[in-house]
Amino acid sequence: MTPRPLRAAVVGTGGIARGIHLPALAALSDEVEIVGVVDIDGERARETAAEFDTEAFTDLDTLLATAKPDLVVVATPPGAHKAAAIAALDAGASVWCEKPPALSLADYDEIASHEGADGPYATYVFQHRFGSAATRLRRHIDEGTLGAPRVAQCHTLWYRDDAYFEVPWRAKWATEGGGPTMGHGIHQMDLALSLLGEWTEVTALMGTLARNTETEDVSAAVVRFASGALCTVTNSLLSPRESSLLRFDFDDATVEVEHLYGYDNSHWRWTGAAHIDDQTVASWHPADDLASSHAAQLRVLVDAIRRGERPPASGADGRRSLELVAGM
């Protein structure tokens, strides 16, 4: 018997919900039914509901009681993540929350305290883990195919002009929780951590160099991993040639990816050490080409919910990136 579709609701109807989350949910229409959207802006909620053929709400508690979702996607500004996630978990719904997971580790742990022993769970949007190339590289690292990791670079070099910081909830510790370290580079840092494992030491500098913001607009760090590998990290909102760059140097290979907001296999470069032949290098490449995307992570999340398992990027696994941000 085919299981009934998961009932999904979306909190917040801004650009990321309408442009990314709702289309990703709609693409799984055989398995997911969109049962409602909620926004304090009633007109925007109604417009979004009409676009995706669902019901509009202006109050989350009413949505939870009326629509009874199995999955709640939290796509609000960061300051509203905790309350929405807790309300959904208390209503028995799994949560998929946009980054940053919460404004602090204390908030993260408070959300986690509302999970059940066997679910529901709160999962966070770290979509770059889920592309084919990252999945293949993670397997190589687990199997030791490329040798030990030694040196890494993790750079998020983006550009945001003065107007970007004029949105009321941005540029404030109380509502955004940080600058590019928290809200932008966290994606690349999460991918690096998912590959390199636990970190043990961090030394960091931050500065507010050019933008009108309470938080930093640039940060730089050196991170030591339990393996002994060292990684340099830069997060910037002042870089005119925008780039998201990660490089991993192993004993037998260098693996690099450069993209902006998402990658496919064409963004990756695999280089063998001098003693590695071309045929071996070719064998390292992923056989399929699944791009990093919210849709790729959603596929994994839905499967985990169906199996009653804790999804990746939740619990301690979802906390690791926020721990590094706090450490910096």
Secondary structure as a PSIPRED ss2 file (coil, helix, strand):
# PSIPRED VFORMAT (PSIPRED V4.0)

   1 M C   1.000  0.000  0.000
   2 T C   1.000  0.000  0.000
   3 P C   1.000  0.000  0.000
   4 R C   1.000  0.000  0.000
   5 P C   1.000  0.000  0.000
   6 L E   0.000  0.000  1.000
   7 R E   0.000  0.000  1.000
   8 A E   0.000  0.000  1.000
   9 A E   0.000  0.000  1.000
  10 V E   0.000  0.000  1.000
  11 V E   0.000  0.000  1.000
  12 G C   1.000  0.000  0.000
  13 T C   1.000  0.000  0.000
  14 G C   1.000  0.000  0.000
  15 G H   0.000  1.000  0.000
  16 I H   0.000  1.000  0.000
  17 A H   0.000  1.000  0.000
  18 R H   0.000  1.000  0.000
  19 G H   0.000  1.000  0.000
  20 I H   0.000  1.000  0.000
  21 H H   0.000  1.000  0.000
  22 L H   0.000  1.000  0.000
  23 P H   0.000  1.000  0.000
  24 A H   0.000  1.000  0.000
  25 L H   0.000  1.000  0.000
  26 A H   0.000  1.000  0.000
  27 A H   0.000  1.000  0.000
  28 L C   1.000  0.000  0.000
  29 S C   1.000  0.000  0.000
  30 D C   1.000  0.000  0.000
  31 E C   1.000  0.000  0.000
  32 V E   0.000  0.000  1.000
  33 E E   0.000  0.000  1.000
  34 I E   0.000  0.000  1.000
  35 V E   0.000  0.000  1.000
  36 G E   0.000  0.000  1.000
  37 V E   0.000  0.000  1.000
  38 V E   0.000  0.000  1.000
  39 D C   1.000  0.000  0.000
  40 I C   1.000  0.000  0.000
  41 D C   1.000  0.000  0.000
  42 G H   0.000  1.000  0.000
  43 E H   0.000  1.000  0.000
  44 R H   0.000  1.000  0.000
  45 A H   0.000  1.000  0.000
  46 R H   0.000  1.000  0.000
  47 E H   0.000  1.000  0.000
  48 T H   0.000  1.000  0.000
  49 A H   0.000  1.000  0.000
  50 A H   0.000  1.000  0.000
  51 E H   0.000  1.000  0.000
  52 F C   1.000  0.000  0.000
  53 D C   1.000  0.000  0.000
  54 T C   1.000  0.000  0.000
  55 E C   1.000  0.000  0.000
  56 A E   0.000  0.000  1.000
  57 F E   0.000  0.000  1.000
  58 T C   1.000  0.000  0.000
  59 D C   1.000  0.000  0.000
  60 L H   0.000  1.000  0.000
  61 D H   0.000  1.000  0.000
  62 T H   0.000  1.000  0.000
  63 L H   0.000  1.000  0.000
  64 L H   0.000  1.000  0.000
  65 A H   0.000  1.000  0.000
  66 T H   0.000  1.000  0.000
  67 A H   0.000  1.000  0.000
  68 K C   1.000  0.000  0.000
  69 P C   1.000  0.000  0.000
  70 D C   1.000  0.000  0.000
  71 L E   0.000  0.000  1.000
  72 V E   0.000  0.000  1.000
  73 V E   0.000  0.000  1.000
  74 V E   0.000  0.000  1.000
  75 A C   1.000  0.000  0.000
  76 T C   1.000  0.000  0.000
  77 P C   1.000  0.000  0.000
  78 P H   0.000  1.000  0.000
  79 G H   0.000  1.000  0.000
  80 A H   0.000  1.000  0.000
  81 H H   0.000  1.000  0.000
  82 K H   0.000  1.000  0.000
  83 A H   0.000  1.000  0.000
  84 A H   0.000  1.000  0.000
  85 A H   0.000  1.000  0.000
  86 I H   0.000  1.000  0.000
  87 A H   0.000  1.000  0.000
  88 A H   0.000  1.000  0.000
  89 L H   0.000  1.000  0.000
  90 D H   0.000  1.000  0.000
  91 A C   1.000  0.000  0.000
  92 G C   1.000  0.000  0.000
  93 A C   1.000  0.000  0.000
  94 S E   0.000  0.000  1.000
  95 V E   0.000  0.000  1.000
  96 W E   0.000  0.000  1.000
  97 C E   0.000  0.000  1.000
  98 E C   1.000  0.000  0.000
  99 K C   1.000  0.000  0.000
 100 P C   1.000  0.000  0.000
 101 P C   1.000  0.000  0.000
 102 A C   1.000  0.000  0.000
 103 L C   1.000  0.000  0.000
 104 S C   1.000  0.000  0.000
 105 L H   0.000  1.000  0.000
 106 A H   0.000  1.000  0.000
 107 D H   0.000  1.000  0.000
 108 Y H   0.000  1.000  0.000
 109 D H   0.000  1.000  0.000
 110 E H   0.000  1.000  0.000
 111 I H   0.000  1.000  0.000
 112 A H   0.000  1.000  0.000
 113 S C   1.000  0.000  0.000
 114 H C   1.000  0.000  0.000
 115 E C   1.000  0.000  0.000
 116 G C   1.000  0.000  0.000
 117 A C   1.000  0.000  0.000
 118 D C   1.000  0.000  0.000
 119 G C   1.000  0.000  0.000
 120 P C   1.000  0.000  0.000
 121 Y C   1.000  0.000  0.000
 122 A E   0.000  0.000  1.000
 123 T E   0.000  0.000  1.000
 124 Y E   0.000  0.000  1.000
 125 V C   1.000  0.000  0.000
 126 F C   1.000  0.000  0.000
 127 Q H   0.000  1.000  0.000
 128 H H   0.000  1.000  0.000
 129 R H   0.000  1.000  0.000
 130 F H   0.000  1.000  0.000
 131 G C   1.000  0.000  0.000
 132 S H   0.000  1.000  0.000
 133 A H   0.000  1.000  0.000
 134 A H   0.000  1.000  0.000
 135 T H   0.000  1.000  0.000
 136 R H   0.000  1.000  0.000
 137 L H   0.000  1.000  0.000
 138 R H   0.000  1.000  0.000
 139 R H   0.000  1.000  0.000
 140 H H   0.000  1.000  0.000
 141 I H   0.000  1.000  0.000
 142 D H   0.000  1.000  0.000
 143 E H   0.000  1.000  0.000
 144 G C   1.000  0.000  0.000
 145 T C   1.000  0.000  0.000
 146 L C   1.000  0.000  0.000
 147 G C   1.000  0.000  0.000
 148 A C   1.000  0.000  0.000
 149 P E   0.000  0.000  1.000
 150 R E   0.000  0.000  1.000
 151 V E   0.000  0.000  1.000
 152 A E   0.000  0.000  1.000
 153 Q E   0.000  0.000  1.000
 154 C E   0.000  0.000  1.000
 155 H E   0.000  0.000  1.000
 156 T E   0.000  0.000  1.000
 157 L E   0.000  0.000  1.000
 158 W E   0.000  0.000  1.000
 159 Y E   0.000  0.000  1.000
 160 R C   1.000  0.000  0.000
 161 D C   1.000  0.000  0.000
 162 D H   0.000  1.000  0.000
 163 A H   0.000  1.000  0.000
 164 Y H   0.000  1.000  0.000
 165 F H   0.000  1.000  0.000
 166 E H   0.000  1.000  0.000
 167 V C   1.000  0.000  0.000
 168 P C   1.000  0.000  0.000
 169 W C   1.000  0.000  0.000
 170 R C   1.000  0.000  0.000
 171 A C   1.000  0.000  0.000
 172 K C   1.000  0.000  0.000
 173 W H   0.000  1.000  0.000
 174 A H   0.000  1.000  0.000
 175 T H   0.000  1.000  0.000
 176 E H   0.000  1.000  0.000
 177 G C   1.000  0.000  0.000
 178 G C   1.000  0.000  0.000
 179 G C   1.000  0.000  0.000
 180 P H   0.000  1.000  0.000
 181 T H   0.000  1.000  0.000
 182 M H   0.000  1.000  0.000
 183 G H   0.000  1.000  0.000
 184 H C   1.000  0.000  0.000
 185 G C   1.000  0.000  0.000
 186 I H   0.000  1.000  0.000
 187 H H   0.000  1.000  0.000
 188 Q H   0.000  1.000  0.000
 189 M H   0.000  1.000  0.000
 190 D H   0.000  1.000  0.000
 191 L H   0.000  1.000  0.000
 192 A H   0.000  1.000  0.000
 193 L H   0.000  1.000  0.000
 194 S H   0.000  1.000  0.000
 195 L H   0.000  1.000  0.000
 196 L H   0.000  1.000  0.000
 197 G C   1.000  0.000  0.000
 198 E C   1.000  0.000  0.000
 199 W E   0.000  0.000  1.000
 200 T E   0.000  0.000  1.000
 201 E E   0.000  0.000  1.000
 202 V E   0.000  0.000  1.000
 203 T E   0.000  0.000  1.000
 204 A E   0.000  0.000  1.000
 205 L E   0.000  0.000  1.000
 206 M E   0.000  0.000  1.000
 207 G E   0.000  0.000  1.000
 208 T C   1.000  0.000  0.000
 209 L C   1.000  0.000  0.000
 210 A C   1.000  0.000  0.000
 211 R C   1.000  0.000  0.000
 212 N C   1.000  0.000  0.000
 213 T C   1.000  0.000  0.000
 214 E C   1.000  0.000  0.000
 215 T C   1.000  0.000  0.000
 216 E C   1.000  0.000  0.000
 217 D C   1.000  0.000  0.000
 218 V E   0.000  0.000  1.000
 219 S E   0.000  0.000  1.000
 220 A E   0.000  0.000  1.000
 221 A E   0.000  0.000  1.000
 222 V E   0.000  0.000  1.000
 223 V E   0.000  0.000  1.000
 224 R E   0.000  0.000  1.000
 225 F E   0.000  0.000  1.000
 226 A C   1.000  0.000  0.000
 227 S C   1.000  0.000  0.000
 228 G C   1.000  0.000  0.000
 229 A C   1.000  0.000  0.000
 230 L E   0.000  0.000  1.000
 231 C E   0.000  0.000  1.000
 232 T E   0.000  0.000  1.000
 233 V E   0.000  0.000  1.000
 234 T E   0.000  0.000  1.000
 235 N E   0.000  0.000  1.000
 236 S E   0.000  0.000  1.000
 237 L C   1.000  0.000  0.000
 238 L E   0.000  0.000  1.000
 239 S E   0.000  0.000  1.000
 240 P E   0.000  0.000  1.000
 241 R E   0.000  0.000  1.000
 242 E E   0.000  0.000  1.000
 243 S E   0.000  0.000  1.000
 244 S E   0.000  0.000  1.000
 245 L E   0.000  0.000  1.000
 246 L E   0.000  0.000  1.000
 247 R E   0.000  0.000  1.000
 248 F E   0.000  0.000  1.000
 249 D E   0.000  0.000  1.000
 250 F E   0.000  0.000  1.000
 251 D C   1.000  0.000  0.000
 252 D C   1.000  0.000  0.000
 253 A E   0.000  0.000  1.000
 254 T E   0.000  0.000  1.000
 255 V E   0.000  0.000  1.000
 256 E E   0.000  0.000  1.000
 257 V E   0.000  0.000  1.000
 258 E E   0.000  0.000  1.000
 259 H E   0.000  0.000  1.000
 260 L C   1.000  0.000  0.000
 261 Y C   1.000  0.000  0.000
 262 G C   1.000  0.000  0.000
 263 Y C   1.000  0.000  0.000
 264 D C   1.000  0.000  0.000
 265 N H   0.000  1.000  0.000
 266 S H   0.000  1.000  0.000
 267 H H   0.000  1.000  0.000
 268 W E   0.000  0.000  1.000
 269 R E   0.000  0.000  1.000
 270 W E   0.000  0.000  1.000
 271 T E   0.000  0.000  1.000
 272 G E   0.000  0.000  1.000
 273 A C   1.000  0.000  0.000
 274 A C   1.000  0.000  0.000
 275 H C   1.000  0.000  0.000
 276 I C   1.000  0.000  0.000
 277 D C   1.000  0.000  0.000
 278 D H   0.000  1.000  0.000
 279 Q H   0.000  1.000  0.000
 280 T H   0.000  1.000  0.000
 281 V H   0.000  1.000  0.000
 282 A H   0.000  1.000  0.000
 283 S H   0.000  1.000  0.000
 284 W H   0.000  1.000  0.000
 285 H C   1.000  0.000  0.000
 286 P C   1.000  0.000  0.000
 287 A C   1.000  0.000  0.000
 288 D C   1.000  0.000  0.000
 289 D C   1.000  0.000  0.000
 290 L C   1.000  0.000  0.000
 291 A C   1.000  0.000  0.000
 292 S C   1.000  0.000  0.000
 293 S C   1.000  0.000  0.000
 294 H H   0.000  1.000  0.000
 295 A H   0.000  1.000  0.000
 296 A H   0.000  1.000  0.000
 297 Q H   0.000  1.000  0.000
 298 L H   0.000  1.000  0.000
 299 R H   0.000  1.000  0.000
 300 V H   0.000  1.000  0.000
 301 L H   0.000  1.000  0.000
 302 V H   0.000  1.000  0.000
 303 D H   0.000  1.000  0.000
 304 A H   0.000  1.000  0.000
 305 I H   0.000  1.000  0.000
 306 R H   0.000  1.000  0.000
 307 R H   0.000  1.000  0.000
 308 G C   1.000  0.000  0.000
 309 E C   1.000  0.000  0.000
 310 R C   1.000  0.000  0.000
 311 P C   1.000  0.000  0.000
 312 P C   1.000  0.000  0.000
 313 A C   1.000  0.000  0.000
 314 S E   0.000  0.000  1.000
 315 G H   0.000  1.000  0.000
 316 A H   0.000  1.000  0.000
 317 D H   0.000  1.000  0.000
 318 G H   0.000  1.000  0.000
 319 R H   0.000  1.000  0.000
 320 R H   0.000  1.000  0.000
 321 S H   0.000  1.000  0.000
 322 L H   0.000  1.000  0.000
 323 E H   0.000  1.000  0.000
 324 L H   0.000  1.000  0.000
 325 V H   0.000  1.000  0.000
 326 A H   0.000  1.000  0.000
 327 G H   0.000  1.000  0.000
 328 M C   1.000  0.000  0.000
